């Protein structure tokens, strides 16, 4: 791990955003079944970031600047 230049963090949050105005399906991220999809997707990213900071010792090596976070957005 010390020799790694970058860390890839796959987070597929685009499935949380369609349909945009609909209520979110399970899993719920900080809002329960009443949260909308946009806030649930945002909370998914915040939860992943929080997990990385607390469980991944390499995050603090460069403050996360060597981590690649990918978000694929679907266009309908």
C-alpha positions, 0 to 999 in steps of 0.5 A: 500500500505504501507504493500505491500512487492512487486508490480507486474508490467505486461508489455507484450512486447514480442509481439513487437519483432516478427518478429524481422526484421520487422517494428513495428505495432501500438502502436509506442513508440518513433520512429513512424512507421519507428522504428524496433520492437526491438527498439520499445519494448525497448522504451515500457519498458523505457516509462513504467519505466518513468511512474512508476517513475512519477506516482507511489509514491511507486517506490522511497520507495526502488528505485524500488527494490520492484517492479517485472517487468515481460517480457514473451518471446515467442520461435518460 
